[in-house]
Amino acid sequence: MNFADMLDKNARYFPDHPAIIEGDITTSFSRIHQDVNKAASAMVALGLAPGDHVALCAPNSYAWVVIYYAAIKAGAVAVTFSYLLKKDELTKIMADCRPKIVFTSDDKRGDLEDHRAESDLSLVICDNGDMSFPSLLEKGDRQFTTVNRHRDDTAAILYTGGTTGSPKGAMLSHQNMKSSIFNTAHYERCTIHDRALCFLPLNHVFGQVHIMNATLYSCGATILQPAFDLDRVLDALTRYKITKFYAVPTIYIRLLGLPDLKEKFASIRYCFSAAASMALEVVQAWKEKTGLNIFESYGMTESAAMVTYNHFYRHKVGSVGTVANIVEVEIRDMNGNALPQGEKGEVCVCGPNITKGYLNHPEETRAAFWGDWYRTGDIGVFDEEGYLFIVDRLKDMIITGGENVYSREVEEVLYTCPEVLECAVVGMPDAEYGERVTAYIIPQPGQHIDGAVLKAYMKARLASYKVPKAFIEVEALPKSSAGKLLKREIRDAYVKPKR
């Protein structure tokens, strides 16, 4: 098994169909197949062996896609992490994964080359590195036989965002990838006529597995952009006749402020949101302005993306959907006991999409599992129809005066306030209550936050212990490159150090 063999099949069946569109350059499946073969054969000639690590630390690009598939096709492991990381962060990851080859950008070359002496690194691919990407292709052969691997062999290692400590590399096998890619393509009804816009980072599971891999598997075209840029996104919608739009909640919130939104999204048949559950008010406003649903799924790096899906036939606003094919989900208490339907507990997942574990972290791997069941750290509940609702992250549960408060519930109410653009509710240290519920809010343009008004509004809608004790206006909220709120950073930024 090797999930990269899908490129062999696509080049055979749809050789002239567009695979990757980047700017003004359209690359067919036949051409990307040849380039992947060239890169794979060249890296093998330079000493790459099955099981070796090839690290990718660069912005989205056609070259990134080619190196990724070439490494996997050659039987090696593609290791992906964000190019936005700073030197100290890169030092930890490089020491952990010890890649033999690194593909990067010139501005990161120095940070990564510093590890050559104490690691297995033998080749840095970038414009001013040991070899440029075009030079690598020139050394390769357009014919290359995909290396067969066992289904449980690692295909890719994706580093988590590190919001709970040092980043960890989740090892995803060929079986993990194949099962998750198939589920995504099936539930989204992907076709060869789809054109999917991808400005989200390919090092992240959403951009890599859910968008790029599933689109290429379905023989659709992926339109690549290096990052979110509003003008470029709006241009791409009309220039390339995009049919599938993928974003995170903050981007949808920003887009809602644009005029003529329905006309701008005229070619779109499908909208999807990831990274965090979408606020009900945002979903409803999007439907009203565009006529389109925002579909969601629930997943994480460790599940190779999809665990649940909401929902091609019967979308339920506020839910992350029903359990995906050949995946099992249980709600368990803190002792690992399965809970009945309707009770809140930790979401635990079992299936062929679940990671083998964390690279070089056996203790953390053991702590993340109850037997074959992966502990997500999310608090969820199933309704009577089998739709899963994510209440919060386990670590984001606030205990105030002995009462449990789930910040997600408070945020949902805040999003119904017209003054609120974005918000994050966290528990801040409090001598009396243990933690005090605190809301950090970015107001709508031209608006300001009046704490007394908001408190009265919330008290009319929530139990008193759930109402924030403070409403703090901020200009920005810290987020990961994938768009997730970094609540730990909010707490760290606003907690005064003890004297």
MARLUM-727941 format. One record per residue (C-alpha): residue number from 1; x, y, z. Coordinates in nm, 4 decimals. Each point is the difference from the previous one (the first is absolute). Layout:
{NUM; {X; Y; Z}};
...
This chain:
{1; {0.0000; 0.0000; 0.0000}};
{2; {0.1085; 0.3555; -0.0738}};
{3; {-0.2627; 0.2721; -0.0078}};
{4; {0.2136; 0.2065; -0.2410}};
{5; {-0.0775; -0.2573; -0.2713}};
{6; {-0.3187; 0.1982; -0.0622}};
{7; {0.2152; 0.2273; -0.2184}};
{8; {0.0896; -0.2991; -0.2209}};
{9; {-0.3687; -0.0744; -0.0507}};
{10; {-0.1025; 0.3607; -0.0555}};
{11; {0.2674; 0.0508; -0.2640}};
{12; {-0.1250; -0.3116; -0.1772}};
{13; {-0.3701; 0.0881; 0.0041}};
{14; {0.0062; 0.3828; -0.0164}};
{15; {0.3412; 0.0983; -0.1394}};
{16; {-0.1038; 0.3409; -0.1333}};
{17; {-0.2309; 0.0988; 0.2833}};
{18; {0.1254; 0.2917; 0.2166}};
{19; {0.1467; -0.1141; 0.3313}};
{20; {0.1648; 0.3103; 0.1480}};
{21; {-0.0620; 0.3624; -0.0922}};
{22; {0.2406; 0.2562; 0.1437}};
{23; {-0.0278; 0.3543; -0.1304}};
{24; {0.0004; -0.0157; -0.3791}};
{25; {0.1494; -0.3499; -0.0154}};
{26; {-0.2230; -0.3055; -0.0359}};
{27; {0.1613; -0.3410; 0.0452}};
{28; {-0.1703; -0.3143; -0.1312}};
{29; {-0.0088; -0.3364; 0.1745}};
{30; {0.2405; -0.1347; -0.2631}};
{31; {0.2501; 0.2768; 0.0729}};
{32; {-0.0153; -0.0179; 0.3791}};
{33; {0.0387; -0.3783; -0.0248}};
{34; {0.3165; 0.0446; -0.2028}};
{35; {0.1373; 0.2665; 0.2361}};
{36; {-0.0700; -0.2142; 0.3074}};
{37; {0.1788; -0.2921; -0.1668}};
{38; {0.2968; 0.2227; -0.0828}};
{39; {0.0248; 0.1315; 0.3549}};
{40; {-0.0384; -0.3491; 0.1507}};
{41; {0.2615; -0.1605; -0.2244}};
{42; {0.2431; 0.2886; 0.0554}};
{43; {-0.0322; -0.0178; 0.3793}};
{44; {0.0462; -0.3786; -0.0052}};
{45; {0.3136; 0.0446; -0.2115}};
{46; {0.1234; 0.2442; 0.2644}};
{47; {-0.0414; -0.2619; 0.2736}};
{48; {-0.3634; 0.0194; 0.1133}};
{49; {-0.1200; -0.3386; 0.1272}};
{50; {-0.3404; -0.1322; 0.1113}};
{51; {-0.0815; 0.1251; 0.3478}};
{52; {0.2286; 0.3051; -0.0223}};
{53; {-0.1497; 0.3367; 0.0912}};
{54; {-0.0455; 0.2828; -0.2501}};
{55; {-0.0966; 0.3245; 0.1735}};
{56; {-0.2094; 0.2699; -0.1660}};
{57; {0.0215; 0.3461; 0.1543}};
{58; {-0.1201; 0.2479; -0.2608}};
{59; {-0.3098; 0.1915; -0.1124}};
{60; {-0.2575; -0.1653; -0.2257}};
{61; {0.1341; -0.0498; -0.3526}};
{62; {0.0032; -0.2440; -0.2887}};
{63; {0.3522; -0.1044; 0.1043}};
{64; {-0.1285; -0.0802; 0.3517}};
{65; {-0.2614; -0.2350; -0.1473}};
{66; {0.2540; -0.1755; -0.2244}};
{67; {0.2575; -0.0558; 0.2769}};
{68; {-0.2731; -0.1288; 0.2344}};
{69; {-0.1272; -0.2650; -0.2414}};
{70; {0.3493; -0.0847; -0.1231}};
{71; {0.1173; -0.0806; 0.3528}};
{72; {-0.3004; -0.2237; 0.0676}};
{73; {0.0164; -0.1635; -0.3446}};
{74; {0.3633; -0.0907; 0.0717}};
{75; {-0.1034; -0.1735; 0.3233}};
{76; {0.1335; 0.2791; 0.2206}};
{77; {-0.1959; 0.2071; 0.2530}};
{78; {-0.1137; 0.3568; -0.0677}};
{79; {0.0431; 0.2070; 0.3181}};
{80; {-0.1941; 0.3249; -0.0100}};
{81; {0.0128; 0.3028; 0.2285}};
{82; {-0.0680; 0.3707; -0.0271}};
{83; {0.2508; 0.2317; -0.1645}};
{84; {-0.1224; 0.2716; 0.2414}};
{85; {0.1803; -0.1670; 0.2893}};
{86; {0.2921; 0.1839; 0.1567}};
{87; {0.3519; -0.1358; 0.0321}};
{88; {-0.0372; -0.1444; 0.3510}};
{89; {-0.3226; -0.1774; -0.1017}};
{90; {0.1654; -0.1411; -0.3119}};
{91; {0.2942; -0.1203; 0.2082}};
{92; {-0.2282; -0.2214; 0.2096}};
{93; {-0.1786; -0.1465; -0.3016}};
{94; {0.3170; -0.0649; -0.1982}};
{95; {0.1562; -0.1777; 0.2981}};
{96; {-0.3152; -0.2089; 0.0353}};
{97; {-0.0535; -0.1104; -0.3618}};
{98; {0.3637; 0.0036; -0.1292}};
{99; {-0.0795; 0.0348; -0.3706}};
{100; {0.2387; -0.1120; -0.2710}};
{101; {-0.1305; 0.2566; -0.2482}};
{102; {-0.1600; 0.3392; 0.0616}};
{103; {-0.2086; 0.1998; -0.2455}};
{104; {-0.0274; 0.3621; 0.1100}};
{105; {0.0137; 0.3653; -0.0997}};
{106; {0.3160; 0.2098; -0.0059}};
{107; {-0.0981; 0.2004; 0.3071}};
{108; {-0.0157; -0.3172; 0.2102}};
{109; {0.3059; -0.1690; -0.1486}};
{110; {0.2439; 0.1273; 0.2636}};
{111; {-0.2190; -0.1052; 0.2925}};
{112; {-0.0357; -0.3520; -0.1390}};
{113; {0.3582; -0.0464; -0.1206}};
{114; {0.1284; 0.0664; 0.3523}};
{115; {-0.1033; -0.3566; 0.0795}};
{116; {0.2062; -0.1680; -0.2705}};
{117; {0.2927; -0.0923; 0.2235}};
{118; {-0.2016; -0.1729; 0.2733}};
{119; {-0.2657; -0.1601; -0.2203}};
{120; {-0.0536; -0.2194; -0.3042}};
{121; {-0.0567; 0.3027; -0.2255}};
{122; {0.1831; -0.0412; -0.3298}};
{123; {-0.1947; 0.2145; -0.2473}};
{124; {-0.1765; 0.3374; 0.0227}};
{125; {-0.2246; 0.0772; -0.2964}};
{126; {-0.0656; 0.3698; -0.0631}};
{127; {0.1107; 0.2630; -0.2475}};
{128; {0.3276; 0.0726; 0.1814}};
{129; {0.0383; -0.3357; 0.1743}};
{130; {0.1928; -0.3121; -0.0979}};
{131; {-0.2344; -0.0400; -0.2961}};
{132; {-0.2923; 0.1953; -0.1413}};
{133; {-0.3315; -0.1648; -0.0789}};
{134; {0.0490; 0.0357; -0.3798}};
{135; {0.3498; -0.1506; 0.0298}};
{136; {-0.1404; -0.2953; 0.1937}};
{137; {-0.2533; -0.0693; -0.2771}};
{138; {0.2736; 0.0199; -0.2644}};
{139; {0.1874; -0.2839; 0.1741}};
{140; {-0.3035; -0.2290; 0.0104}};
{141; {-0.1769; -0.2450; -0.2279}};
{142; {-0.3636; 0.0388; -0.1008}};
{143; {-0.0457; -0.3772; 0.0494}};
{144; {0.0011; -0.1198; 0.3610}};
{145; {-0.1739; -0.2984; 0.1585}};
{146; {-0.1917; 0.0826; 0.3165}};
{147; {0.1566; -0.1763; 0.2983}};
{148; {-0.2387; -0.2430; 0.1687}};
{149; {-0.0370; 0.0457; 0.3755}};
{150; {-0.1963; -0.1774; 0.2735}};
{151; {-0.3326; 0.1609; 0.0876}};
{152; {0.1302; 0.0834; 0.3492}};
{153; {0.3250; 0.1573; -0.1196}};
{154; {0.0181; 0.3730; 0.0627}};
{155; {-0.0741; 0.2133; -0.3067}};
{156; {0.0073; 0.3454; 0.1577}};
{157; {0.0761; 0.1655; 0.3319}};
{158; {-0.1944; 0.3150; 0.0765}};
{159; {0.1091; 0.2145; 0.2910}};
{160; {-0.2775; 0.1204; 0.2237}};
{161; {-0.0359; 0.3664; 0.0827}};
{162; {0.1542; -0.0409; 0.3437}};
{163; {-0.2767; 0.1831; 0.1864}};
{164; {0.0355; -0.2436; 0.2895}};
{165; {0.3789; -0.0045; 0.0123}};
{166; {0.2808; -0.0918; -0.2388}};
{167; {-0.1130; -0.0950; -0.3522}};
{168; {-0.0363; -0.3721; -0.0572}};
{169; {0.0204; -0.1878; -0.3278}};
{170; {-0.3140; -0.2047; -0.0653}};
{171; {0.0929; -0.3011; -0.2128}};
{172; {-0.2592; -0.0708; -0.2693}};
{173; {0.0210; -0.3297; -0.1872}};
{174; {-0.0923; -0.0754; -0.3602}};
{175; {-0.3205; -0.1600; 0.1299}};
{176; {-0.0780; 0.3078; 0.2105}};
{177; {0.0377; 0.2206; -0.3053}};
{178; {-0.1922; -0.2208; -0.2428}};
{179; {-0.2985; -0.0482; 0.2283}};
{180; {-0.0278; 0.3695; 0.0848}};
{181; {0.0480; 0.1193; -0.3588}};
{182; {-0.2702; -0.2375; -0.1209}};
{183; {-0.2419; 0.1140; 0.2700}};
{184; {0.0532; 0.3651; -0.0864}};
{185; {-0.0458; -0.0585; -0.3729}};
{186; {-0.3123; -0.2072; 0.0632}};
{187; {-0.1781; 0.2297; 0.2426}};
{188; {0.0780; 0.3136; -0.1987}};
{189; {-0.1045; -0.1644; -0.3293}};
{190; {0.3291; 0.1018; -0.1630}};
{191; {0.0116; -0.0197; -0.3817}};
{192; {0.2473; 0.0563; -0.2809}};
{193; {-0.1725; 0.3317; -0.0680}};
{194; {0.0733; 0.1486; 0.3414}};
{195; {0.2385; 0.2878; 0.0463}};
{196; {0.1024; 0.0346; 0.3638}};
{197; {0.1676; 0.3137; 0.1314}};
{198; {0.2781; -0.0686; 0.2520}};
{199; {0.1610; 0.2943; 0.1787}};
{200; {0.0180; -0.1844; 0.3318}};
{201; {0.3449; -0.1412; 0.0851}};
{202; {0.0850; -0.3379; -0.1519}};
{203; {0.2010; -0.0972; 0.3070}};
{204; {-0.3283; -0.0141; 0.1929}};
{205; {-0.2272; -0.3050; -0.0161}};
{206; {-0.2897; 0.2030; -0.1408}};
{207; {0.1903; 0.1441; -0.2963}};
{208; {0.2059; -0.3129; -0.0575}};
{209; {-0.2468; -0.2865; 0.0398}};
{210; {-0.3460; 0.1488; -0.0221}};
{211; {0.0588; 0.2437; -0.2856}};
{212; {0.3105; -0.0976; -0.2023}};
{213; {-0.0012; -0.3780; 0.0357}};
{214; {-0.3758; -0.0466; -0.0338}};
{215; {-0.0214; 0.2335; -0.3006}};
{216; {0.2893; -0.1663; -0.1830}};
{217; {-0.1384; -0.3441; 0.0854}};
{218; {-0.3281; 0.1049; -0.1656}};
{219; {0.1828; 0.1378; -0.3079}};
{220; {-0.1205; 0.3523; 0.0721}};
{221; {0.2152; 0.3114; -0.0274}};
{222; {0.1621; 0.1649; 0.3023}};
{223; {0.0538; 0.3749; -0.0283}};
{224; {0.2975; 0.0805; 0.2236}};
{225; {0.0660; 0.3295; 0.1735}};
{226; {0.2791; 0.0544; 0.2548}};
{227; {-0.2294; 0.1478; 0.2679}};
{228; {-0.3311; 0.1779; 0.0456}};
{229; {-0.0111; 0.3307; -0.1835}};
{230; {-0.3464; 0.1465; -0.0478}};
{231; {0.0655; 0.1588; -0.3382}};
{232; {0.1651; -0.3126; -0.1379}};
{233; {-0.2797; -0.2187; 0.1300}};
{234; {-0.2695; 0.2153; -0.1589}};
{235; {0.1929; 0.0026; -0.3283}};
{236; {0.0372; -0.3793; 0.0061}};
{237; {-0.3722; -0.0526; 0.0571}};
{238; {-0.0824; 0.1525; -0.3377}};
{239; {0.3190; -0.0700; -0.1961}};
{240; {0.0058; -0.3745; 0.0649}};
{241; {-0.3733; -0.0572; 0.0545}};
{242; {0.0635; -0.1526; 0.3431}};
{243; {-0.2596; -0.2605; 0.0995}};
{244; {0.1209; -0.0863; 0.3530}};
{245; {0.0949; 0.2554; 0.2621}};
{246; {0.1871; -0.0986; 0.3169}};
{247; {0.0685; 0.2362; 0.2877}};
{248; {-0.0029; 0.0377; 0.3777}};
{249; {-0.2606; 0.1904; 0.2050}};
{250; {0.1920; 0.3270; 0.0210}};
{251; {0.0186; 0.0223; -0.3797}};
{252; {-0.3724; -0.0606; -0.0396}};
{253; {-0.0638; 0.2735; 0.2557}};
{254; {0.2167; 0.2403; -0.1991}};
{255; {-0.1659; -0.0897; -0.3287}};
{256; {-0.3452; 0.0661; 0.1435}};
{257; {0.0853; 0.3693; 0.0042}};
{258; {0.0414; 0.0152; -0.3790}};
{259; {-0.2689; 0.1351; -0.2321}};
{260; {-0.1476; -0.2155; -0.2806}};
{261; {0.1175; -0.3184; 0.1679}};
{262; {-0.2439; -0.2206; -0.1911}};
{263; {0.1301; 0.1259; -0.3342}};
{264; {0.3619; -0.0473; 0.1063}};
{265; {-0.0740; -0.3630; 0.0943}};
{266; {-0.2141; -0.0743; -0.3055}};
{267; {0.2163; -0.2905; -0.1225}};
{268; {0.0265; -0.1658; 0.3435}};
{269; {-0.2014; -0.3150; 0.0607}};
{270; {0.1528; -0.0914; 0.3358}};
{271; {0.1365; 0.1869; 0.3030}};
{272; {0.1882; -0.1661; 0.2837}};
{273; {0.1373; 0.1233; 0.3318}};
{274; {0.2632; -0.1633; 0.2180}};
{275; {0.2284; 0.0655; 0.2998}};
{276; {-0.2804; 0.0942; 0.2414}};
{277; {-0.3723; -0.0553; 0.0202}};
{278; {-0.1902; 0.2770; -0.1756}};
{279; {-0.2201; 0.2324; 0.2047}};
{280; {-0.3686; -0.0420; -0.0800}};
{281; {-0.0438; 0.3678; -0.0819}};
{282; {0.2783; -0.0119; -0.2606}};
{283; {-0.1463; -0.3078; -0.1722}};
{284; {-0.3429; 0.1598; -0.0144}};
{285; {0.1325; 0.3333; -0.1294}};
{286; {0.2019; -0.1772; -0.2711}};
{287; {-0.3033; -0.1972; -0.1145}};
{288; {-0.2083; 0.3174; -0.0109}};
{289; {0.2570; 0.1963; -0.2031}};
{290; {0.1212; -0.2718; -0.2412}};
{291; {-0.2637; -0.2718; -0.0018}};
{292; {0.2768; -0.2476; 0.0882}};
{293; {0.0406; -0.2237; 0.3026}};
{294; {0.3309; -0.0113; 0.1808}};
{295; {0.0799; -0.3682; 0.0371}};
{296; {0.2206; -0.1210; 0.2818}};
{297; {0.1754; -0.3100; 0.1136}};
{298; {0.1742; -0.0863; 0.3188}};
{299; {0.3512; -0.1294; 0.0065}};
{300; {0.3552; 0.0676; 0.1029}};
{301; {0.3551; -0.0687; -0.1145}};
{302; {-0.0059; -0.3324; 0.1821}};
{303; {-0.3054; -0.1179; -0.1968}};
{304; {0.1359; 0.1004; -0.3428}};
{305; {-0.2894; 0.2477; -0.0119}};
{306; {-0.3526; -0.1404; -0.0183}};
{307; {-0.1760; -0.1628; 0.2978}};
{308; {-0.3525; 0.1358; -0.0501}};
{309; {-0.1692; 0.1911; -0.2821}};
{310; {-0.2839; 0.2532; -0.0046}};
{311; {-0.1723; -0.0871; -0.2402}};
{312; {-0.0778; -0.0401; -0.3694}};
{313; {-0.3578; -0.1156; 0.0442}};
{314; {-0.1106; 0.1614; 0.3224}};
{315; {0.2172; 0.2778; 0.1333}};
{316; {-0.0580; 0.0831; 0.3674}};
{317; {0.1214; 0.3442; 0.0987}};
{318; {0.2228; 0.0004; 0.3070}};
{319; {0.0980; -0.3658; -0.0319}};
{320; {0.3142; -0.1502; -0.1493}};
{321; {-0.2141; -0.2756; -0.1473}};
{322; {-0.0301; -0.3768; 0.0085}};
{323; {0.2817; -0.2526; 0.0228}};
{324; {0.1875; -0.0619; -0.3252}};
{325; {0.0263; -0.3362; -0.1728}};
{326; {0.2060; -0.2721; 0.1820}};
{327; {0.0694; 0.2367; 0.2902}};
{328; {-0.1280; -0.0575; 0.3543}};
{329; {-0.0662; 0.2722; 0.2566}};
{330; {-0.0878; -0.0382; 0.3689}};
{331; {-0.0645; 0.2591; 0.2700}};
{332; {0.1829; -0.1044; 0.3158}};
{333; {0.0335; 0.1281; 0.3552}};
{334; {0.3353; 0.0893; 0.1513}};
{335; {0.0502; -0.3622; 0.1077}};
{336; {-0.0444; -0.1323; -0.3527}};
{337; {-0.3521; -0.1324; 0.0424}};
{338; {-0.2396; 0.0378; -0.2934}};
{339; {-0.2865; 0.2405; 0.0716}};
{340; {-0.3586; -0.0277; -0.1261}};
{341; {-0.1360; 0.2211; -0.2766}};
{342; {-0.0688; 0.3531; 0.1189}};
{343; {0.2760; 0.0170; 0.2611}};
{344; {0.3087; 0.2183; -0.0450}};
{345; {0.3438; -0.1522; 0.0168}};
{346; {0.3300; -0.0401; -0.1812}};
{347; {-0.0225; -0.0887; -0.3691}};
{348; {0.1971; -0.3187; -0.0701}};
{349; {0.0645; -0.1340; -0.3496}};
{350; {0.1003; -0.3362; -0.1467}};
{351; {0.0531; -0.0878; -0.3663}};
{352; {0.2433; -0.0513; -0.2893}};
{353; {0.0591; 0.3753; -0.0198}};
{354; {0.1461; 0.0331; 0.3508}};
{355; {0.3704; 0.0763; 0.0425}};
{356; {0.2551; -0.2609; 0.1011}};
{357; {0.1172; 0.2441; 0.2649}};
{358; {0.2508; 0.2803; 0.0494}};
{359; {0.3533; -0.0234; -0.1351}};
{360; {0.2510; -0.0623; 0.2813}};
{361; {-0.2654; 0.0596; 0.2688}};
{362; {-0.1092; -0.3427; 0.1279}};
{363; {-0.1266; 0.1345; 0.3344}};
{364; {-0.2172; 0.2654; -0.1642}};
{365; {-0.1229; -0.2585; -0.2492}};
{366; {-0.1093; -0.2305; 0.2823}};
{367; {-0.1686; 0.2893; 0.1807}};
{368; {-0.1960; 0.0887; -0.3139}};
{369; {-0.1656; -0.3420; -0.0301}};
{370; {-0.2346; -0.2249; 0.1923}};
{371; {0.0882; -0.3243; -0.1762}};
{372; {-0.0775; 0.0599; -0.3688}};
{373; {-0.2058; 0.3099; 0.0806}};
{374; {0.1591; 0.3400; -0.0529}};
{375; {-0.0869; 0.2601; 0.2630}};
{376; {-0.0674; 0.3249; -0.1830}};
{377; {-0.0073; 0.2286; 0.3028}};
{378; {-0.3291; 0.1434; -0.1290}};
{379; {-0.3250; 0.0027; 0.1912}};
{380; {-0.2965; -0.1102; -0.2097}};
{381; {-0.3523; -0.1365; 0.0057}};
{382; {-0.2146; -0.1984; -0.2456}};
{383; {-0.3603; 0.1006; -0.0551}};
{384; {-0.2775; -0.2533; -0.0543}};
{385; {0.0651; -0.0071; -0.3767}};
{386; {0.3698; -0.0793; 0.0287}};
{387; {0.1282; 0.3515; -0.0699}};
{388; {0.3082; 0.0942; 0.1990}};
{389; {0.0281; 0.3382; 0.1688}};
{390; {0.3380; 0.1188; 0.1234}};
{391; {-0.0470; 0.1910; 0.3212}};
{392; {0.3598; 0.0984; 0.0603}};
{393; {0.3566; -0.1063; 0.0389}};
{394; {0.0462; -0.1918; 0.3212}};
{395; {0.2731; 0.2363; 0.1137}};
{396; {-0.2216; 0.3013; -0.0760}};
{397; {-0.2613; -0.1018; 0.2527}};
{398; {-0.0163; 0.2738; 0.2625}};
{399; {-0.0635; -0.0927; 0.3630}};
{400; {-0.1331; 0.3049; 0.1787}};
{401; {-0.1352; -0.0181; 0.3530}};
{402; {-0.0338; -0.3765; -0.0358}};
{403; {-0.2105; 0.0287; -0.3168}};
{404; {0.1110; -0.1265; -0.3422}};
{405; {-0.0262; 0.2545; -0.2819}};
{406; {0.0622; -0.0984; -0.3624}};
{407; {0.1427; 0.3041; -0.1760}};
{408; {-0.1492; -0.0998; -0.3337}};
{409; {-0.3510; 0.0478; 0.1372}};
{410; {0.0833; 0.3512; 0.1202}};
{411; {0.1645; 0.0890; -0.3334}};
{412; {-0.3098; -0.1095; -0.1919}};
{413; {-0.2073; 0.2530; 0.1925}};
{414; {0.2604; 0.2730; -0.0428}};
{415; {-0.0117; -0.0511; -0.3775}};
{416; {-0.3674; 0.0979; 0.0049}};
{417; {0.1006; 0.3487; 0.1224}};
{418; {0.0184; 0.2451; -0.2922}};
{419; {0.3082; 0.1717; 0.1463}};
{420; {0.2104; -0.3196; -0.0027}};
{421; {0.2182; -0.0933; -0.2987}};
{422; {0.2132; -0.2702; 0.1647}};
{423; {0.0321; -0.1244; 0.3541}};
{424; {0.1755; -0.2471; 0.2249}};
{425; {-0.1158; -0.1001; 0.3474}};
{426; {0.2629; -0.1307; 0.2406}};
{427; {0.0359; -0.0709; 0.3694}};
{428; {0.2331; 0.2435; 0.1751}};
{429; {0.1444; -0.0604; 0.3484}};
{430; {-0.2183; 0.1333; 0.2808}};
{431; {0.0712; -0.0150; 0.3716}};
{432; {-0.3669; -0.0359; 0.0929}};
{433; {-0.1506; -0.2113; -0.2765}};
{434; {0.3065; -0.1962; -0.1143}};
{435; {-0.0578; 0.1268; -0.3514}};
{436; {-0.2044; 0.2906; -0.1281}};
{437; {-0.1750; -0.0167; -0.3353}};
{438; {0.1590; 0.2659; -0.2200}};
{439; {-0.0923; 0.1069; -0.3531}};
{440; {0.2531; 0.1522; -0.2389}};
{441; {-0.1804; 0.1709; -0.2871}};
{442; {0.0859; 0.1559; -0.3336}};
{443; {-0.2857; 0.2422; -0.0685}};
{444; {-0.1636; 0.0576; -0.3350}};
{445; {0.1594; 0.2882; -0.1978}};
{446; {-0.1060; 0.3307; 0.1496}};
{447; {-0.1363; -0.1647; 0.3154}};
{448; {0.1264; -0.0101; 0.3575}};
{449; {-0.0738; -0.2407; 0.2807}};
{450; {-0.2120; 0.1168; 0.2924}};
{451; {0.0486; -0.2591; 0.2724}};
{452; {-0.3114; 0.0950; 0.1952}};
{453; {-0.2226; -0.0308; -0.3061}};
{454; {0.1493; -0.3346; -0.0965}};
{455; {-0.0271; -0.1351; 0.3527}};
{456; {-0.3719; 0.0844; 0.0113}};
{457; {-0.0457; -0.1610; -0.3420}};
{458; {0.1778; -0.3197; 0.1079}};
{459; {-0.1804; -0.0225; 0.3352}};
{460; {-0.3271; -0.0115; -0.1886}};
{461; {0.1199; -0.3031; -0.1953}};
{462; {0.2296; -0.1996; 0.2276}};
{463; {0.0157; -0.1210; 0.3571}};
{464; {0.1749; 0.2642; 0.2093}};
{465; {0.3092; -0.2106; 0.0667}};
{466; {0.0576; -0.0308; -0.3764}};
{467; {-0.0044; 0.3754; -0.0623}};
{468; {0.3496; 0.1477; -0.0436}};
{469; {0.1259; 0.2063; 0.2901}};
{470; {0.1922; 0.2193; -0.2445}};
{471; {-0.0371; 0.1027; -0.3644}};
{472; {0.3324; 0.1145; -0.1392}};
{473; {0.0300; 0.1738; -0.3361}};
{474; {0.3045; -0.1010; -0.2053}};
{475; {0.1232; 0.0722; -0.3521}};
{476; {0.0987; -0.3589; -0.0801}};
{477; {-0.0126; -0.3529; 0.1375}};
{478; {0.2959; -0.2385; -0.0358}};
{479; {-0.0562; -0.2805; -0.2507}};
{480; {0.2001; -0.2859; -0.1461}};
{481; {0.0872; -0.0095; -0.3712}};
{482; {-0.3048; -0.2250; -0.0428}};
{483; {-0.2346; 0.2607; 0.1512}};
{484; {-0.0527; -0.1518; 0.3444}};
{485; {-0.0282; 0.2308; 0.2984}};
{486; {0.3000; -0.0437; 0.2293}};
{487; {-0.1715; 0.0361; 0.3370}};
{488; {0.3138; -0.0930; 0.1892}};
{489; {0.1696; 0.3077; -0.1518}};
{490; {-0.2939; 0.2179; 0.1028}};
{491; {0.0346; -0.1198; 0.3574}};
{492; {0.3773; 0.0430; -0.0016}};
{493; {-0.0242; 0.3491; -0.1442}};
{494; {-0.2464; 0.1350; 0.2551}};
{495; {0.0921; -0.1775; 0.3224}};
{496; {0.2180; 0.2311; 0.2079}};
{497; {0.3112; -0.1712; 0.1322}};
{498; {0.0122; -0.0537; 0.3733}};
{499; {0.2441; 0.2228; 0.1878}};
